[in-house]
Amino acid sequence: MFLEGSKFVVDEKPYCAWEISLIKNNQSFIKKIEPKYFKYLSNVNFNIFKNDKDELNHQFAALSLRIAYSHALETFFALLFSALQAPDCISGWLKKYAINDLINLINKVSTRKKILSKIELESFTWRGIANTIFQNVKFEDEENTLKYKEKFGILWKLLSNDFIDTKIREEYNSLKHGFRITPGGFGIAVGLQDAPDIPAPPERMKTIGYSKFGSTFPIEEKLWDKDPNFRLKKLSRNWEVENFFHALNLISLSISNVQVFIKLINGIDPTECKFEYPQSLEYFDEPWKRSVGINDSSFDVPVSLASIPRITKEEILNVYYLKNT
């Protein structure tokens, strides 16, 4: 037995991983990836969401779908870029990446900038990556083949927008790290007033956005650069829960297809490799068909910076020094 090495980058950071029987273990790792997990989560929780009459369970199912969505996004993009940058050492790449690496790589592809890749890409775009992943796929006719490749490229572009959205990422962090959220959505209605200080009557109010499902969570607002002072504000987000159900199904398919691509280039038996796709091209539109009107809003009162005393680092530490002397 002897050590085998793999040289690779995570974005542009160089690494070399060493392992006994690396090639064999890489193949084993790839085979054990289970894309159906996210499809399972979507089916179980959406079934509860549709059929359970208990209000709390209803909210919990919506929360579970929301958490699963961001979890699936990270899993997919991490696997996709590991396939391009370290197909011979998938587990090594996954061990070394950080969220900012994925954000950097996504931004490069979205702006057509070159990324370092061991796989020759048709172009440094989502369409180019999709065409590379599906290069060995043939449908009933050439037109369908091209359409499905294009749809997967568009899907990955739309999913990447959600992954790098700071509000979506803040919400996910608040959800997964101890449920630092208040569950439930919000609504906004507007109406013509008779006078500035008199509320508009209910019959004039028109709802411009509402969802029963969503979350409210704290976000940070920087006050001064390189300074310990910051302001806590609240951000509220609305969800259209069924969109998560369909998105999770498509992400599950995407993970499965990237897995198949990695299997093929690692010499795994082609009979074990089967690309998957929706029965209709229209299904790719399902995660974005329903709208809540307004996705997010902050209802905090604006505060003048001049009204906030600028506390120094020394003043903060003195609180502890005084307590411990």
Secondary structure, 3 states (H helix, E strand, C coil): CCEEEEEEEECCEEEEEEEECHHHHHHHHHHCCCCHHHHHHHHHHHHHHHHCCCHHHHHHHHHHHHHHHHHHHHHHHHHHHHHHHCCCCHHHHHHHCCHHHHHHHHHHHHCCCCCCCCCCCCCCCHHHHHHHHCCCCCCCCHHHHHHHHHHHHHHHHHHHHHHHCHHHHHHHHHHHCCCCCEECCCEEEECCCCECCECCCHHHCEEEEECCCEEEEEEEEECCCCCCCEEEEEEEEECCHHHHHHHHHHHHHHHHHHHHHHHHHCCCCHHHCCCCCCCCHHHHHHHHCCCCCCCEECCCCCCCHHHCCCCCHHHHHHHHHHHCC
